[in-house]
């Protein structure tokens, strides 16, 4: 069986939970599970949100081991039993309704306005990584465990599961979902037995298309603007994004593109550069976030760029944080923002 060389971008060591994004360098594993310190460097992020902002800022992730979302800095627990490890991985808003996907004690889950729905009662682990809503239909995508002790790409439409791969003996995964009209797009990776590589893959209405036939690759996020499909990920150890299947490099060696959002004039790409460095790319220029920052999600409103993630704390934990144009807003003293979304008020 092929071994998946995924990096550890889910910054909390949660039992039975797999890394959220595709990275090829394992040094991040030490950053997450080790006892990294700031070596005396003090981080003093802002702890209040901008009440005059033209947008509502939604963030989803975890705080003190339980799934949490924040609206304009105000936290809401998504689980009542905080002894059960849980995590929110994705968020979307439809009208007045807030939908969140995640994993609770090894089971794919989604919440509508805080009401939890488990998507599986199987003894096999399952993972809710992405969510989208179209009318009355709720789509959650991720992976489902098999008897071969692997997890394979799967999605649920209104709670009904659909497997996206026929090979259930090796890993595959979905990390992103987007809907355009009646078409449902998902992005992740599959395993190519012929080459022995994981391959960045997207699905349109369940039909898979490989994004590259090169070295190890994976896709982490997908968004659609007009007729254009944007996907963020990595080829080898280099961050890229694909526009309608054509790859563009946006990072150097040892990077991955973890998130993508479309602004008025093009895509913004969230880049992880190393175990404690993040940035975002736009129009050929890279903007670095402060050191000791790890950001893996991105949202754009006009010229304002919001990145979601965490700052390394003195005791090796994370401070759940988002950055607006590089300025940090701390949300929790122990936690991480897995997904960020801005919605005009």
C-alpha positions in Angstrom: 0.0 0.0 0.0 1.3 3.4 -0.9 2.2 5.7 2.0 0.8 9.2 1.8 3.4 11.8 2.4 1.1 14.5 3.7 2.3 17.3 5.8 0.6 18.2 9.0 -1.4 21.4 8.5 -4.1 20.5 11.0 -2.2 22.1 13.8 -3.7 20.1 16.6 -2.9 16.5 17.4 -6.5 15.2 17.4 -6.9 11.4 17.7 -8.0 9.8 14.4 -7.9 13.0 12.5 -5.8 13.4 9.4 -3.9 16.4 8.1 -6.1 18.9 6.3 -3.9 19.9 3.4 -1.3 18.6 1.0 2.3 19.3 1.9 5.3 17.2 1.0 7.7 18.3 3.6 7.3 16.5 6.9 9.2 19.2 9.0 5.8 20.7 9.8 5.0 17.6 11.8 7.6 18.6 14.3 6.1 22.1 14.4 2.7 20.7 15.2 3.5 17.9 17.6 6.8 19.1 19.0 7.3 21.7 21.6 8.2 24.7 19.5 8.7 27.9 21.3 9.1 31.5 20.2 12.5 31.7 21.9 11.4 34.8 23.9 9.8 36.6 20.9 6.6 38.2 22.2 3.6 38.3 19.9 0.9 40.9 20.8 -1.9 40.5 18.4 -4.9 42.7 18.4 -7.7 41.1 20.4 -10.7 43.1 19.0 -12.3 43.1 15.7 -13.1 46.2 13.6 -16.7 47.0 14.4 -16.9 49.4 11.5 -15.9 46.8 9.0 -18.2 46.6 5.9 -18.1 42.8 6.2 -18.9 40.1 8.8 -15.9 38.0 9.4 -16.6 34.3 10.0 -13.8 31.9 11.1 -14.0 28.2 11.9 -11.6 25.9 13.6 -11.0 24.8 17.1 -10.4 26.3 20.5 -9.2 24.3 23.5 -9.8 21.0 21.6 -13.4 21.6 20.6 -14.9 22.8 17.3 -15.6 26.5 17.3 -16.7 29.2 15.0 -16.3 33.0 15.4 -18.4 35.8 14.0 -16.7 39.1 14.3 -14.6 37.8 17.1 -17.4 36.3 19.1 -16.9 32.6 19.7 -19.5 29.9 19.6 -18.8 26.3 20.7 -20.1 23.7 18.3 -20.0 20.8 20.7 -21.5 20.5 24.2 -19.2 17.8 25.4 -15.8 19.4 25.4 -14.1 16.2 26.5 -14.7 14.9 23.0 -12.1 16.2 20.6 -13.6 18.0 17.6 -12.6 20.4 14.9 -14.4 22.6 12.3 -12.7 22.7 8.9 -14.9 24.7 6.6 -17.6 27.3 6.7 -20.2 28.9 4.3 -23.1 31.2 4.7 -26.4 31.1 2.8 -28.7 33.9 3.6 -29.1 34.0 7.4 -27.9 30.4 7.8 -24.3 29.4 8.8 -23.1 26.0 7.7 -19.9 24.4 9.0 -18.2 21.1 8.3 -15.8 19.2 10.5 -15.1 16.1 12.4 -16.3 15.1 15.9 -14.5 12.2 17.6 -13.6 10.7 14.2 -16.9 11.2 12.5 -17.7 13.6 9.6 -20.2 16.2 10.8 -21.8 19.4 9.8 -23.7 22.1 11.7 -26.5 24.4 10.5 -26.8 27.3 12.8 -25.1 25.3 15.5 -27.3 22.2 15.2 -25.1 19.2 14.6 -25.7 16.4 12.1 -23.4 13.4 12.0 -22.9 12.1 8.6 -21.7 8.6 9.6 -22.2 6.2 12.4 -19.6 3.8 11.0 -16.9 2.4 13.2 -14.5 3.6 10.4 -13.3 7.2 10.7 -14.7 9.8 8.5 -13.8 13.4 7.8 -15.7 16.6 6.9 -13.3 18.9 5.1 -15.4 21.1 2.9 -19.0 22.4 2.6 -21.2 24.1 0.1 -24.9 24.8 -0.1 -27.1 25.1 -3.2 -30.8 25.9 -2.5 -32.0 23.2 0.0 -29.1 20.9 -0.8 -26.1 20.7 1.6 -22.9 19.1 0.3 -20.1 18.0 2.6 -16.9 16.5 1.2 -14.0 14.8 2.7 -13.1 11.1 3.2 -14.4 7.9 4.6 -12.4 5.0 6.2 -12.4 1.6 4.6 -11.7 -1.9 5.8 -8.3 -1.6 4.2 -7.4 0.9 6.9 -7.3 3.8 4.5 -9.5 6.8 3.9 -11.0 7.5 0.5 -12.6 10.5 -1.2 -16.3 10.8 -0.5 -19.0 13.4 -0.3 -22.4 13.6 1.3 -25.4 15.3 -0.3 -28.1 15.9 2.3 -26.5 13.1 4.4 -26.4 10.5 1.6 -22.8 9.4 0.9 -21.2 9.0 -2.5 -17.7 7.5 -3.0 -15.6 9.3 -5.6 -13.0 6.6 -6.2 -13.1 2.9 -7.1 -9.8 2.1 -5.5 -10.5 1.6 -1.8 -7.0 0.2 -1.0 -5.2 3.5 -1.0 -5.7 7.0 0.2 -7.6 9.7 -1.6 -9.2 12.8 -0.2 -11.4 15.8 -0.9 -10.4 19.2 0.6 -12.4 21.7 -1.3 -15.9 22.1 -2.9 -17.6 24.7 -5.0 -20.9 24.9 -6.8 -21.6 26.8 -10.0 -25.2 26.5 -11.3 -26.1 22.9 -11.3 -22.4 21.7 -11.4 -20.6 20.5 -8.3 -16.8 20.7 -8.3 -14.5 19.2 -5.7 -10.7 19.2 -5.3 -8.3 16.9 -3.6 -6.0 14.0 -4.6 -6.1 10.4 -5.7 -3.5 7.7 -6.0 -2.1 6.7 -9.4 -1.0 3.1 -9.2 0.8 3.4 -12.5 3.2 6.1 -11.3 3.1 5.5 -7.6 2.2 9.2 -7.0 -0.6 11.0 -5.3 -2.1 13.1 -8.0 -3.9 16.5 -7.7 -7.5 15.8 -8.8 -10.7 17.6 -9.3 -14.2 16.2 -9.9 -17.0 17.8 -11.8 -20.3 16.1 -11.0 -18.4 13.1 -9.8 -16.1 12.7 -12.9 -12.4 12.9 -12.0 -9.8 14.9 -13.9 -6.1 14.8 -13.0 -4.5 18.2 -12.9 -1.0 16.9 -13.5 0.9 13.7 -14.5 4.1 15.0 -12.9 5.5 14.2 -9.5 3.6 13.9 -6.2 0.8 16.6 -6.2 -2.4 17.5 -4.4 -5.1 20.1 -4.4 -6.3 21.9 -1.2 -8.9 24.4 -2.2 -11.2 25.3 -5.1 -13.2 28.4 -6.0 -15.1 29.5 -9.1 -15.6 32.9 -10.6 -17.7 33.2 -13.7 -16.6 30.4 -16.0 -13.2 30.1 -14.5 -12.2 27.4 -12.1 -9.3 28.1 -9.6 -7.6 25.4 -7.6 -4.8 25.8 -5.1 -2.3 23.1 -4.2 1.2 21.8 -4.8 3.3 20.0 -7.4 6.3 18.3 -5.8 7.3 20.7 -3.1 6.2 23.9 -4.9 3.0 25.9 -4.4 0.9 26.3 -7.5 -2.6 27.2 -8.5 -4.5 26.0 -11.6 -6.8 28.2 -13.6 -9.0 26.0 -15.8 -6.4 23.3 -15.5 -3.3 25.4 -16.4 -0.8 25.5 -13.5 1.0 28.7 -12.3 3.8 28.5 -9.8 3.3 30.9 -6.9 6.0 29.8 -4.4 9.5 28.5 -4.1 10.9 25.2 -3.0 9.3 23.8 0.2 5.9 25.6 -0.2 2.3 24.7 -0.8 -0.8 26.7 -1.8 -3.3 26.0 1.0 -6.2 28.3 0.1 -7.5 30.5 -2.7 -10.0 33.3 -3.1 -10.9 35.4 -6.1 -10.8 39.2 -5.9 -12.0 41.7 -8.4 -8.9 41.4 -10.5 -7.6 37.9 -9.9 -6.9 35.1 -7.5 -5.3 35.5 -4.1 -3.4 32.4 -2.9 -2.5 31.5 0.7 1.0 30.0 0.8 2.7 28.0 3.5 6.4 28.5 3.2 7.7 26.5 6.1 6.9 25.4 9.7 6.3 28.9 10.9 6.1 31.1 7.8 3.1 32.0 5.7 2.3 34.5 3.0 -0.2 35.2 0.2 0.3 35.7 -3.5 -1.5 38.1 -5.7 -0.7 39.2 -9.3 2.9 38.0 -9.1 3.7 39.6 -5.7 4.1 37.8 -2.4 3.1 39.5 0.9 4.7 37.8 3.9 2.8 37.5 7.2 4.7 38.1 10.4 7.1 35.3 11.5 5.6 32.5 13.7 2.4 32.7 11.7 0.8 29.7 10.0 -2.1 30.6 7.8 -3.9 28.2 5.5 -7.1 29.9 4.5 -7.9 33.2 2.7 -10.8 35.5 1.9 -10.9 38.8 0.0 -13.2 41.8 0.1 -12.3 44.6 -2.2 -8.7 45.3 -1.5 -8.8 43.8 2.0 -7.2 40.4 2.4 -8.1 38.1 5.3 -5.9 35.1 6.2 -6.9 32.5 8.8 -4.6 30.3 10.9 -2.6 30.7 14.1 0.4 32.2 15.8 2.8 30.0 17.7 2.4 30.5 21.5 5.1 30.4 24.1 4.2 26.9 25.3 4.1 25.4 21.7 0.4 25.8 21.2 -1.4 28.0 18.7 -3.3 31.2 19.2 -6.2 31.1 16.9 -5.8 34.2 14.7 -6.8 35.8 11.5 -4.9 38.6 9.7 -6.5 41.5 7.9 -3.9 42.9 5.5 -1.2 41.4 7.7 -2.5 42.8 11.0 -3.3 40.0 13.4 -6.6 39.6 15.3 -6.4 37.0 18.0 -9.5 34.9 18.6 -8.4 32.3 21.2 -5.4 31.7 23.4 -5.4 28.1 22.4 -6.7 27.1 18.9 -6.5 27.5 15.2 -8.5 29.0 12.4 -9.0 26.4 9.6 -11.3 28.4 7.4 -12.2 32.1 7.0 -15.0 33.8 5.2 -16.0 37.4 4.7 -19.6 38.3 3.9 -20.7 41.9 3.1 -23.1 43.3 5.8 
